[in-house]
Amino acid sequence: MFAWQFAKSLYAADAHGWTRFASMQNHLNLLYREEEREMLPLCAAEGIGVIPWSPMARGRLTRDWSEATKRSETDEFGRTLYGASEEADRKVVERVAGIASARGVSRAQVALAWVLSKPVVTAPIIGASKPQHLTDALAAVSLKLSAEEIAALEEPYVPRKIAGFS
C-alpha cells in the first residue's frame, strides 16, 4: 500500500468514528528500504506500529551472495523482490557478513538488529522455521549497531521500484 492510500484510510476512520489502524505490516530490510521514504514517517507521525515482513530478505542477507538454496532456486515471488540492483545488493550482503564476523554474531542477528534500529519498528516478522531462527531473533534484540555500522550497511543501497504489492 502506498503511504497516500494509508493516509486516506486513517482519514476515513477518523471522519466516520471508526477504529483506526494500529499497525502497518510492510516490506522492509537492508535490500528493500523504500518504506523509509514515506510510510515509516507517516506511521511515526500517526502513532502506528510497524511490523515488517521479510526482514532478512528471504534469507539473502544470511548467506554468501553466491550460495544457492532450494528456496532461492524455486522462489518466483522472491525473484520479483530482490536482484534488481544486483551489484548493490551483493555489497550490502557482504557488509552484513563483515559486521557479523567482526562482532562474532550471525548475519541474521545483524540484519534483524538493523531493522530493530528503526525507532518506528515494533517487531519484525521473522518467519522462524528452525530453532536457530528464534535464537537469532532473541539475540538481535540485544545487539545494538553503532552509527558507523548502520551507515556502512546502508551506504551501498540503490533505490528501486516499489515491490511486494500492487
SEVO-158648 format. One record per residue: residue number from 0; residue in one letter; y, x, z of N, C-alpha, C in turn. Coordinates in pm, 1 decimal, padded with zeros to 6 digits, always signed. Example, Ala and Ser with C-alpha at 12.3 -4.5 7.8 and 13.67 -1.06 7.14 Angstrom:
REC   n res     n_yy     n_xx     n_zz    ca_yy    ca_xx    ca_zz     c_yy     c_xx     c_zz
REC   0   A -00569.0 +01319.0 +00780.0 -00450.0 +01230.0 +00780.0 -00330.0 +01320.0 +00780.0
REC   1   S -00225.0 +01285.0 +00708.0 -00106.0 +01367.0 +00714.0 +00003.0 +01290.0 +00787.0
//
This chain:
REC   n res     n_yy     n_xx     n_zz    ca_yy    ca_xx    ca_zz     c_yy     c_xx     c_zz
REC   0   M -00116.9 +00084.4 +00000.0 +00000.0 +00000.0 +00000.0 +00123.9 +00089.4 +00000.0
REC   1   F +00221.1 +00051.0 -00076.8 +00346.4 +00124.2 -00077.8 +00429.0 +00085.7 +00045.2
REC   2   A +00516.0 +00175.7 +00088.9 +00597.5 +00150.3 +00207.5 +00684.4 +00025.9 +00188.8
REC   3   W +00736.9 +00004.1 +00069.2 +00821.2 -00113.5 +00047.1 +00740.1 -00242.2 +00065.2
REC   4   Q +00612.2 -00239.2 +00026.9 +00527.0 -00356.5 +00045.4 +00500.8 -00381.8 +00194.2
REC   5   F +00478.2 -00274.2 +00267.5 +00454.3 -00287.2 +00410.7 +00580.5 -00336.9 +00480.7
REC   6   A +00695.7 -00285.7 +00440.1 +00822.7 -00330.1 +00498.5 +00843.1 -00479.8 +00474.3
REC   7   K +00808.5 -00527.5 +00354.0 +00819.7 -00670.6 +00325.0 +00725.5 -00751.5 +00413.8
REC   8   S +00606.4 -00700.7 +00439.1 +00511.4 -00770.0 +00526.7 +00564.2 -00778.2 +00669.6
REC   9   L +00622.8 -00670.5 +00716.0 +00681.5 -00670.8 +00850.1 +00798.7 -00769.0 +00857.2
REC  10   Y +00879.8 -00771.2 +00753.2 +00993.0 -00864.8 +00748.5 +00943.4 -01009.6 +00750.0
REC  11   A +00841.1 -01038.7 +00669.5 +00786.9 -01175.1 +00664.6 +00732.9 -01217.2 +00801.1
REC  12   A +00663.5 -01126.4 +00869.1 +00612.1 -01157.5 +01002.9 +00725.9 -01188.6 +01098.5
REC  13   D +00830.8 -01108.3 +01094.6 +00946.7 -01131.4 +01182.0 +01015.6 -01263.7 +01147.4
REC  14   A +01034.0 -01289.4 +01019.5 +01106.2 -01408.8 +00975.2 +01032.8 -01538.0 +01011.5
REC  15   H +00901.1 -01533.9 +01015.0 +00821.5 -01654.0 +01041.4 +00765.6 -01660.3 +01183.4
REC  16   G +00796.9 -01560.3 +01264.6 +00744.7 -01558.8 +01400.9 +00595.8 -01525.4 +01408.2
REC  17   W +00545.8 -01458.9 +01304.6 +00405.0 -01420.1 +01301.7 +00385.7 -01289.0 +01377.5
REC  18   T +00262.4 -01259.0 +01409.2 +00230.6 -01131.5 +01473.1 +00252.5 -01018.9 +01372.4
REC  19   R +00322.8 -00916.3 +01414.7 +00347.0 -00800.4 +01328.2 +00223.4 -00711.8 +01323.1
REC  20   F +00214.6 -00633.4 +01220.8 +00109.6 -00532.3 +01214.1 +00131.1 -00432.1 +01326.1
REC  21   A +00022.8 -00390.0 +01388.4 +00031.0 -00291.8 +01496.4 -00009.6 -00153.4 +01448.2
REC  22   S -00080.9 -00148.4 +01335.5 -00128.7 -00019.1 +01285.5 -00134.2 -00018.9 +01134.0
REC  23   M -00135.0 +00101.7 +01080.1 -00148.5 +00124.0 +00936.2 -00263.8 +00221.4 +00917.1
REC  24   Q -00361.3 +00182.7 +00836.6 -00473.1 +00270.2 +00804.6 -00443.1 +00329.7 +00667.4
REC  25   N -00408.2 +00456.4 +00665.4 -00366.7 +00516.6 +00539.1 -00437.9 +00649.2 +00512.3
REC  26   H -00414.7 +00700.3 +00394.3 -00478.3 +00821.8 +00343.5 -00388.0 +00940.4 +00375.8
REC  27   L -00436.7 +01031.8 +00460.1 -00355.3 +01147.2 +00498.6 -00444.6 +01263.1 +00537.2
REC  28   N -00421.1 +01377.2 +00474.5 -00487.8 +01501.8 +00509.8 -00411.7 +01615.8 +00442.9
REC  29   L -00457.4 +01737.1 +00462.1 -00386.7 +01852.6 +00405.9 -00387.7 +01857.1 +00253.1
REC  30   L -00479.3 +01784.9 +00189.1 -00483.1 +01781.7 +00043.0 -00413.3 +01659.0 -00014.7
REC  31   Y -00378.7 +01563.7 +00071.4 -00307.8 +01443.8 +00026.5 -00205.1 +01405.5 +00133.2
REC  32   R -00078.9 +01439.5 +00105.5 +00027.0 +01421.5 +00204.4 +00137.2 +01327.2 +00156.7
REC  33   E +00109.4 +01247.8 +00056.8 +00212.3 +01160.9 +00000.3 +00264.8 +01057.8 +00100.3
REC  34   E +00185.2 +01024.0 +00200.6 +00228.3 +00927.0 +00302.0 +00344.0 +00980.3 +00387.7
REC  35   E +00361.8 +01111.6 +00387.5 +00470.4 +01171.4 +00466.7 +00608.8 +01131.8 +00414.8
REC  36   R +00618.0 +01096.9 +00287.9 +00748.6 +01066.9 +00228.2 +00811.0 +00939.9 +00284.2
REC  37   E +00735.5 +00830.1 +00280.1 +00792.7 +00701.3 +00318.3 +00712.7 +00627.3 +00425.6
REC  38   M +00580.6 +00624.6 +00414.0 +00502.3 +00540.4 +00505.0 +00506.1 +00590.6 +00649.0
REC  39   L +00488.7 +00720.7 +00670.2 +00492.2 +00771.1 +00807.9 +00628.1 +00749.5 +00873.3
REC  40   P +00740.0 +00777.1 +00804.7 +00869.0 +00747.3 +00867.4 +00888.4 +00598.0 +00895.3
REC  41   L +00841.5 +00511.4 +00805.3 +00852.0 +00368.0 +00829.0 +00771.8 +00328.4 +00952.3
REC  42   C +00649.5 +00377.2 +00962.4 +00565.4 +00345.2 +01077.6 +00628.3 +00395.7 +01207.3
REC  43   A +00684.5 +00515.5 +01204.3 +00750.1 +00569.9 +01323.9 +00869.0 +00482.3 +01363.5
REC  44   A +00950.1 +00443.7 +01266.7 +01069.0 +00363.4 +01295.1 +01033.5 +00224.6 +01347.8
REC  45   E +00921.1 +00170.4 +01303.0 +00881.4 +00034.6 +01340.2 +00781.3 +00029.4 +01455.4
REC  46   G +00744.8 +00146.3 +01509.1 +00650.2 +00148.8 +01620.3 +00508.5 +00110.5 +01579.8
REC  47   I +00470.9 +00144.8 +01458.0 +00338.4 +00112.5 +01403.8 +00247.3 +00233.6 +01421.5
REC  48   G +00128.9 +00214.1 +01478.0 +00032.1 +00323.0 +01491.9 -00027.8 +00359.2 +01357.3
REC  49   V -00054.7 +00485.7 +01335.9 -00112.1 +00534.1 +01210.3 -00253.7 +00583.9 +01237.0
REC  50   I -00347.9 +00532.3 +01158.1 -00489.7 +00565.6 +01173.2 -00540.0 +00617.2 +01037.6
REC  51   P -00517.3 +00745.7 +01007.0 -00551.9 +00796.9 +00874.0 -00702.0 +00804.0 +00847.9
REC  52   W -00737.3 +00770.8 +00723.2 -00875.0 +00788.2 +00679.2 -00884.7 +00917.0 +00597.0
REC  53   S -01003.2 +00972.3 +00594.3 -01033.7 +01097.0 +00522.6 -00949.4 +01216.0 +00569.7
REC  54   P -00940.1 +01238.7 +00700.6 -00857.6 +01349.7 +00749.4 -00910.5 +01487.4 +00709.3
REC  55   M -01036.8 +01494.0 +00667.0 -01093.5 +01621.6 +00623.4 -01117.4 +01622.4 +00472.3
REC  56   A -01050.7 +01529.7 +00403.0 -01057.6 +01522.2 +00256.3 -01201.1 +01517.3 +00205.6
REC  57   R -01278.2 +01424.4 +00264.6 -01416.6 +01405.1 +00224.2 -01496.9 +01535.2 +00232.7
REC  58   G -01463.5 +01617.3 +00331.1 -01534.1 +01742.6 +00354.7 -01479.6 +01862.8 +00279.6
REC  59   R -01386.2 +01843.1 +00187.3 -01331.8 +01955.7 +00108.6 -01266.6 +02060.7 +00197.8
REC  60   L -01207.3 +02018.2 +00308.6 -01137.3 +02111.8 +00396.8 -01231.0 +02185.1 +00491.7
REC  61   T -01358.6 +02150.3 +00491.4 -01451.9 +02205.3 +00590.4 -01550.0 +02306.7 +00533.5
REC  62   R -01537.2 +02339.8 +00407.2 -01630.8 +02434.9 +00344.8 -01557.7 +02518.6 +00240.1
REC  63   D -01623.4 +02627.7 +00198.1 -01564.8 +02711.9 +00094.6 -01538.6 +02629.6 -00031.2
REC  64   W -01434.1 +02666.8 -00103.9 -01394.2 +02593.7 -00223.5 -01508.4 +02583.1 -00324.4
REC  65   S -01585.9 +02688.2 -00341.1 -01692.1 +02689.5 -00442.3 -01822.1 +02622.9 -00395.8
REC  66   E -01830.7 +02591.2 -00267.8 -01953.8 +02530.9 -00214.7 -01964.3 +02384.4 -00255.2
REC  67   A -02077.2 +02349.1 -00313.3 -02102.3 +02211.0 -00354.2 -02197.6 +02144.8 -00255.1
REC  68   T -02181.2 +02016.8 -00239.0 -02271.7 +01937.5 -00156.2 -02319.7 +01819.7 -00239.7
REC  69   K -02419.6 +01751.4 -00190.8 -02468.4 +01632.0 -00260.3 -02353.0 +01532.3 -00276.1
REC  70   R -02274.5 +01518.0 -00169.8 -02161.9 +01424.8 -00176.7 -02060.8 +01466.9 -00282.3
REC  71   S -02023.3 +01594.5 -00283.8 -01923.1 +01638.7 -00380.4 -01972.3 +01624.5 -00524.2
REC  72   E -02102.4 +01631.7 -00542.2 -02159.6 +01618.3 -00676.0 -02171.4 +01473.2 -00721.4
REC  73   T -02176.8 +01379.3 -00627.9 -02201.3 +01238.9 -00664.1 -02087.2 +01144.4 -00628.6
REC  74   D -01984.0 +01193.0 -00563.3 -01875.9 +01108.4 -00513.0 -01770.5 +01082.4 -00620.7
REC  75   E -01788.8 +00976.2 -00696.6 -01694.7 +00943.4 -00804.1 -01555.5 +00911.0 -00749.1
REC  76   F -01549.4 +00834.8 -00640.0 -01419.8 +00799.7 -00582.1 -01348.2 +00925.5 -00531.6
REC  77   G -01422.5 +01016.7 -00469.7 -01363.9 +01140.2 -00421.4 -01299.8 +01221.1 -00532.7
REC  78   R -01358.3 +01217.3 -00649.9 -01301.3 +01289.6 -00764.1 -01166.2 +01231.5 -00805.0
REC  79   T -01144.0 +01103.0 -00778.5 -01014.3 +01043.2 -00811.2 -00907.8 +01081.2 -00709.2
REC  80   L -00950.5 +01126.7 -00592.2 -00856.9 +01158.4 -00484.3 -00812.0 +01303.6 -00484.0
REC  81   Y -00902.8 +01395.4 -00515.2 -00875.4 +01538.3 -00500.0 -00909.4 +01612.8 -00628.0
REC  82   G -00847.2 +01728.2 -00643.3 -00875.8 +01812.0 -00758.1 -00766.7 +01809.7 -00863.3
REC  83   A -00669.7 +01719.3 -00850.9 -00562.0 +01712.6 -00949.5 -00476.8 +01839.3 -00947.0
REC  84   S -00465.4 +01899.5 -00831.4 -00389.5 +02024.2 -00815.2 -00487.0 +02129.8 -00764.9
REC  85   E -00584.9 +02161.8 -00846.6 -00697.4 +02243.5 -00803.0 -00657.0 +02378.0 -00742.9
REC  86   E -00565.6 +02449.0 -00804.5 -00525.9 +02580.3 -00753.1 -00458.4 +02567.3 -00616.9
REC  87   A -00367.3 +02471.9 -00603.8 -00300.3 +02450.0 -00475.8 -00399.9 +02404.2 -00369.8
REC  88   D -00490.2 +02314.3 -00406.8 -00591.0 +02265.6 -00312.6 -00679.7 +02379.7 -00263.3
REC  89   R -00718.6 +02467.3 -00354.0 -00801.1 +02582.8 -00316.5 -00727.3 +02669.2 -00214.6
REC  90   K -00599.0 +02690.1 -00236.3 -00519.4 +02770.7 -00141.8 -00513.4 +02704.8 -00004.4
REC  91   V -00498.7 +02573.9 -00001.1 -00496.7 +02503.4 +00127.4 -00630.0 +02521.6 +00198.5
REC  92   V -00739.0 +02503.7 +00126.2 -00873.1 +02520.1 +00184.1 -00890.2 +02662.3 +00238.4
REC  93   E -00843.0 +02760.9 +00165.3 -00852.0 +02899.7 +00211.3 -00767.3 +02922.7 +00337.1
REC  94   R -00652.6 +02859.0 +00344.9 -00568.8 +02874.3 +00465.1 -00633.9 +02808.4 +00585.9
REC  95   V -00697.0 +02694.2 +00565.7 -00771.2 +02630.1 +00675.0 -00879.3 +02725.7 +00723.7
REC  96   A -00952.7 +02785.9 +00629.9 -01059.6 +02879.9 +00665.5 -01004.3 +02999.8 +00741.5
REC  97   G -00890.8 +03053.0 +00696.8 -00832.1 +03169.4 +00762.8 -00787.6 +03140.4 +00905.3
REC  98   I -00724.3 +03026.8 +00925.2 -00678.9 +02990.9 +01060.2 -00799.2 +02962.3 +01149.3
REC  99   A -00899.0 +02893.5 +01095.5 -01019.9 +02864.8 +01173.5 -01087.1 +02994.3 +01217.0
REC 100   S -01098.2 +03088.9 +01125.6 -01160.7 +03217.1 +01157.5 -01080.0 +03292.5 +01263.1
REC 101   A -00949.5 +03296.9 +01245.5 -00863.5 +03368.6 +01340.6 -00868.0 +03305.4 +01479.6
REC 102   R -00882.4 +03174.4 +01484.9 -00885.4 +03103.0 +01612.3 -01025.7 +03092.7 +01671.0
REC 103   G -01128.1 +03122.8 +01589.8 -01265.9 +03109.6 +01636.9 -01308.7 +02964.9 +01654.3
REC 104   V -01258.6 +02877.8 +01566.1 -01292.5 +02735.6 +01570.3 -01341.8 +02692.9 +01432.3
REC 105   S -01389.1 +02571.3 +01422.7 -01437.5 +02522.2 +01293.8 -01320.2 +02479.7 +01205.1
REC 106   R -01346.9 +02475.0 +01076.8 -01245.5 +02428.3 +00982.0 -01211.3 +02281.9 +01007.3
REC 107   A -01311.8 +02203.8 +01044.4 -01287.4 +02062.4 +01075.3 -01186.8 +02048.9 +01189.2
REC 108   Q -01197.6 +02134.3 +01289.0 -01104.1 +02129.6 +01401.6 -00962.1 +02158.1 +01355.6
REC 109   V -00945.9 +02254.0 +01266.9 -00812.2 +02287.6 +01215.6 -00756.8 +02171.1 +01133.9
REC 110   A -00838.6 +02114.6 +01044.5 -00793.4 +02002.6 +00961.3 -00753.6 +01882.4 +01047.2
REC 111   L -00834.3 +01853.2 +01147.4 -00803.7 +01741.0 +01236.7 -00682.7 +01771.2 +01324.8
REC 112   A -00670.7 +01894.1 +01371.5 -00555.7 +01931.2 +01454.3 -00425.8 +01916.8 +01375.1
REC 113   W -00429.7 +01948.5 +01246.0 -00310.5 +01930.7 +01163.1 -00272.0 +01782.0 +01157.0
REC 114   V -00369.7 +01694.9 +01131.3 -00341.8 +01551.2 +01126.8 -00285.1 +01505.4 +01260.9
REC 115   L -00347.0 +01550.8 +01368.9 -00301.8 +01511.1 +01502.6 -00165.4 +01569.7 +01539.0
REC 116   S -00119.9 +01670.9 +01465.1 +00012.7 +01728.8 +01492.9 +00125.2 +01637.3 +01446.0
REC 117   K +00093.2 +01538.5 +01366.2 +00193.5 +01442.7 +01319.0 +00219.1 +01343.0 +01431.2
REC 118   P +00341.4 +01336.7 +01484.0 +00368.4 +01253.0 +01601.4 +00333.3 +01105.5 +01585.2
REC 119   V +00341.0 +01052.7 +01465.6 +00316.0 +00910.4 +01443.8 +00166.3 +00877.8 +01435.2
REC 120   V +00081.0 +00979.7 +01418.5 -00063.3 +00954.9 +01407.5 -00119.1 +00916.7 +01543.6
REC 121   T -00187.6 +00803.2 +01546.2 -00251.3 +00754.9 +01668.0 -00389.3 +00817.0 +01682.8
REC 122   A -00472.0 +00803.2 +01579.4 -00606.9 +00859.3 +01581.1 -00662.4 +00857.0 +01439.7
REC 123   P -00716.8 +00968.7 +01391.1 -00776.9 +00968.1 +01258.4 -00916.1 +00905.6 +01260.2
REC 124   I -00956.0 +00852.1 +01147.4 -01092.0 +00801.1 +01129.5 -01176.3 +00920.0 +01084.4
REC 125   I -01266.9 +00965.0 +01169.0 -01338.4 +01089.5 +01139.7 -01465.7 +01069.7 +01060.3
REC 126   G -01519.5 +00950.9 +01055.2 -01641.0 +00928.3 +00977.0 -01757.2 +01013.2 +01023.3
REC 127   A -01778.9 +01021.0 +01152.5 -01885.0 +01106.3 +01207.7 -02022.7 +01056.7 +01165.0
REC 128   S -02101.9 +01148.2 +01110.9 -02240.6 +01116.8 +01075.9 -02338.8 +01216.4 +01138.5
REC 129   K -02284.0 +01314.8 +01210.0 -02365.1 +01414.9 +01278.5 -02301.4 +01442.7 +01414.7
REC 130   P -02381.2 +01481.0 +01514.4 -02323.6 +01510.0 +01646.8 -02211.5 +01614.5 +01642.5
REC 131   Q -02222.4 +01714.2 +01554.5 -02120.0 +01818.2 +01544.7 -01984.7 +01760.4 +01505.5
REC 132   H -01985.3 +01652.2 +01427.7 -01859.1 +01589.9 +01388.2 -01783.2 +01538.6 +01510.0
REC 133   L -01855.2 +01482.3 +01605.4 -01791.0 +01435.6 +01729.2 -01741.2 +01552.8 +01812.7
REC 134   T -01821.6 +01657.8 +01819.7 -01782.4 +01777.4 +01894.4 -01653.3 +01835.7 +01836.3
REC 135   D -01646.7 +01846.4 +01703.9 -01526.7 +01899.3 +01638.1 -01406.0 +01809.1 +01662.1
REC 136   A -01426.3 +01678.4 +01655.1 -01315.0 +01585.7 +01675.2 -01259.4 +01596.7 +01816.6
REC 137   L -01347.6 +01604.3 +01913.7 -01301.6 +01617.8 +02052.5 -01228.8 +01750.2 +02073.2
REC 138   A -01280.7 +01857.2 +02015.7 -01216.2 +01987.7 +02030.5 -01079.9 +01991.1 +01961.4
REC 139   A -01065.8 +01918.1 +01850.8 -00939.3 +01917.5 +01776.9 -00825.0 +01859.0 +01858.8
REC 140   V -00858.1 +01768.9 +01949.2 -00754.3 +01708.4 +02033.6 -00683.0 +01814.6 +02117.4
REC 141   S -00757.0 +01915.5 +02160.4 -00700.2 +02021.9 +02244.0 -00644.7 +02139.5 +02163.7
REC 142   L -00672.5 +02142.9 +02035.1 -00627.4 +02254.3 +01951.8 -00484.0 +02228.3 +01905.3
REC 143   K -00391.7 +02304.7 +01955.3 -00251.3 +02290.9 +01916.8 -00215.8 +02402.8 +01820.2
REC 144   L -00185.5 +02366.0 +01697.9 -00146.7 +02464.0 +01596.9 -00002.5 +02505.9 +01619.1
REC 145   S +00025.3 +02632.3 +01595.0 +00162.9 +02681.2 +01607.7 +00244.7 +02633.2 +01487.6
REC 146   A +00374.5 +02639.6 +01500.6 +00463.4 +02602.8 +01390.1 +00435.7 +02690.8 +01268.3
REC 147   E +00404.2 +02817.6 +01292.6 +00374.5 +02909.7 +01182.7 +00244.3 +02871.2 +01113.2
REC 148   E +00143.6 +02831.3 +01191.2 +00016.0 +02789.0 +01131.6 +00034.5 +02661.3 +01050.3
REC 149   I +00109.5 +02566.8 +01103.7 +00134.4 +02442.6 +01030.4 +00207.7 +02472.1 +00900.2
REC 150   A +00308.0 +02558.7 +00906.4 +00382.3 +02595.5 +00785.4 +00290.5 +02662.4 +00683.3
REC 151   A +00201.0 +02748.9 +00729.1 +00108.3 +02816.6 +00637.7 +00012.5 +02717.0 +00572.8
REC 152   L -00032.8 +02618.1 +00648.6 -00122.2 +02516.8 +00593.8 -00050.9 +02427.9 +00492.1
REC 153   E +00074.1 +02397.0 +00517.7 +00148.4 +02304.4 +00432.9 +00211.9 +02369.5 +00310.1
REC 154   E +00239.1 +02497.8 +00314.9 +00315.4 +02565.5 +00209.1 +00255.8 +02550.4 +00068.7
REC 155   P +00124.3 +02563.2 +00047.7 +00074.9 +02556.0 -00090.5 +00064.4 +02414.6 -00148.7
REC 156   Y +00091.1 +02312.6 -00070.0 +00073.1 +02174.6 -00116.3 +00158.3 +02144.6 -00238.9
REC 157   V +00098.3 +02075.2 -00333.4 +00168.7 +02031.1 -00452.6 +00166.7 +01878.4 -00453.0
REC 158   P +00283.6 +01814.1 -00461.1 +00285.2 +01668.2 -00464.9 +00199.4 +01614.8 -00579.7
REC 159   R +00142.8 +01498.7 -00558.1 +00052.2 +01441.2 -00656.7 +00077.2 +01293.3 -00674.6
REC 160   K +00010.7 +01236.2 -00771.9 +00020.9 +01093.0 -00793.3 -00041.3 +01019.2 -00675.6
REC 161   I +00007.2 +00900.5 -00650.8 -00046.3 +00816.6 -00544.6 -00193.7 +00788.4 -00575.3
REC 162   A -00277.6 +00803.8 -00473.7 -00421.6 +00780.9 -00491.8 -00477.3 +00711.8 -00367.2
REC 163   G -00584.1 +00638.6 -00386.0 -00651.8 +00576.4 -00273.8 -00635.2 +00426.2 -00267.7
REC 164   F -00541.0 +00373.2 -00346.6 -00523.2 +00228.5 -00354.9 -00452.7 +00198.9 -00485.5
REC 165   S -00453.5 +00074.9 -00522.3 -00381.2 +00038.7 -00645.5 -00316.5 -00097.0 -00630.4
//
